[in-house]
Amino acid sequence: MKKEFSPATQCIHSGYHPENGEPLALPIYQSTTYSYSSPTDIGKLFDLTADGHMYSRISNPTVACVEEKIAALEGGIAALGTSSGQAASFLSVANIASAGDHILVSSKIYGGTTNLFGVTLKRFGIDCTFFDQDISDDELKALIQPNTKLIFGETIANPALSVFDIERIAKVAHGAGIPLIIDNTFATGVLCRPIEYGADIVVLSTSKYMDGHAVQLGGCVVDSGNFDWTQNDKFQGLCTPDESYHGIVYTESFGKLAYITKMRVQLMRDFGVYPTAQAAFLLDLGIQTLDVRLKRHCENALAVAKFLEESGYAEYVNYPGLESDKYHSLALKYLEKGASGVVSFCIKGGREKAEKFMNALSFFVNAVHVATVHSCVLHPASSTHRQLSDEMLVKAGIDGGLIRISVGIEDIEDIIADLKQALAKAFED
Ligand SMILES: *Cc1c(COP(=O)(O)O)cnc(C)c1O
């Protein structure tokens, strides 16, 4: 597939190229294993000297097509599918960090990733420092230690909705000889390609906009192929013999593909968090309409953010697409096509009004999920942060009146009308 095709075209045509007379729809290869005619053929697969599928814990032809499509969309050279976004985040770090190492992670990232890096990886000896992504270059440089292996951030953070200054932070990372990993879940390659701004690795939860219909979980790691793992002695796992793979040196055997190849043949082999062919098929269907859906999500979200801002019922509205938003200038740089579909606002009157408002909505779904075609709402104070007292909520930065809206692709007039009547009901007495 030619790189110069635009994302809308790549969403449909990248990855799978049927030959004359073959099915137009991506075939589901429902098979755990693959048939060969001799032990020599299989030996070559184990030696990594021949291409081919061996076992569906490591690769599968259906998944491979979707991996190629996602790599093209992100402007990377190769990708590895995973069974969830969490698995993708985990593998992206575990591929280059081990016990005794340290990672630098934006404090504004997804809560699930905060637990994974701050608690679980810590148990495995990987130390994590969370940093405020808006600090200066010098402050950030001061946090980099000799054993720091990477910097990690989110293009648009879920649910903080802050925009990460990818280019600036990539420069700091590269100055220290370490890669920048970006979670691009909320933007996807359709709205922003972190690799074009210097990110080395992109991770995605494909459970969100890429799937888009709330039907299956998935994730992906995309390698830009740009980072030179041999420039210093920090990345021994890529540059010295892998004892678990009869002494292969990934950078020598695979060059620019070293990182993603190691992740597949070593970590995916060992952890087994590969997607099923069924899931990959459904994901491919979702991606085919990703460009169209995201356009509508962005338009609708901006309209909702503006409506809320002017409604008189909001203490504040967070949406990087709004001119008044703290991250608007970064959104203009990184999110030219739109700031994705999630908006949050703090309703006047706090928790009590929030609950009244949400009860009065007619078609908005109460759900912890985001990024589906359906409009969804969530009240963090009574759900994800339910166990916290009002005082603790303030400390956590969660106002009692805070509501997250994942704006769907329904008709915008219906969406605004529903919000309007629910706000009116919440404030009628
Ligand atoms: C949901 C999400 C994840 C985790 O993905 P799962 O597919 O739910 O495991 C990671 N990062 C971000 C930004 C997310 O929104």
Ligand as a Chemical Component Dictionary entry (heavy atoms), coordinates in Angstrom:
data_LIG
# 
_chem_comp.id                   LIG 
_chem_comp.type                 NON-POLYMER 
_chem_comp.pdbx_formal_charge   0 
_chem_comp.three_letter_code    LIG 
# 
loop_
_chem_comp_atom.comp_id 
_chem_comp_atom.atom_id 
_chem_comp_atom.alt_atom_id 
_chem_comp_atom.type_symbol 
_chem_comp_atom.charge 
_chem_comp_atom.model_Cartn_x 
_chem_comp_atom.model_Cartn_y 
_chem_comp_atom.model_Cartn_z 
_chem_comp_atom.pdbx_ordinal 
LIG C1 C1 C 0 -9.350 2.105  27.515 1  
LIG C2 C2 C 0 -7.985 2.619  27.446 2  
LIG C3 C3 C 0 -6.870 1.788  27.644 3  
LIG C4 C4 C 0 -7.019 0.327  28.006 4  
LIG O1 O1 O 0 -7.574 -0.359 26.947 5  
LIG P1 P1 P 0 -8.437 -1.713 27.110 6  
LIG O2 O2 O 0 -8.675 -2.099 25.700 7  
LIG O3 O3 O 0 -9.658 -1.365 27.880 8  
LIG O4 O4 O 0 -7.562 -2.672 27.838 9  
LIG C5 C5 C 0 -5.616 2.327  27.516 10 
LIG N1 N1 N 0 -5.443 3.625  27.224 11 
LIG C6 C6 C 0 -6.481 4.463  27.029 12 
LIG C7 C7 C 0 -6.229 5.878  26.697 13 
LIG C8 C8 C 0 -7.786 3.989  27.133 14 
LIG O5 O5 O 0 -8.810 4.841  26.957 15 
# 
loop_
_chem_comp_bond.comp_id 
_chem_comp_bond.atom_id_1 
_chem_comp_bond.atom_id_2 
_chem_comp_bond.value_order 
_chem_comp_bond.pdbx_ordinal 
LIG C1 C2 SING 1  
LIG C2 C3 SING 2  
LIG C2 C8 DOUB 3  
LIG C3 C4 SING 4  
LIG C3 C5 DOUB 5  
LIG C4 O1 SING 6  
LIG O1 P1 SING 7  
LIG P1 O2 DOUB 8  
LIG P1 O3 SING 9  
LIG P1 O4 SING 10 
LIG C5 N1 SING 11 
LIG N1 C6 DOUB 12 
LIG C6 C7 SING 13 
LIG C6 C8 SING 14 
LIG C8 O5 SING 15 
# 
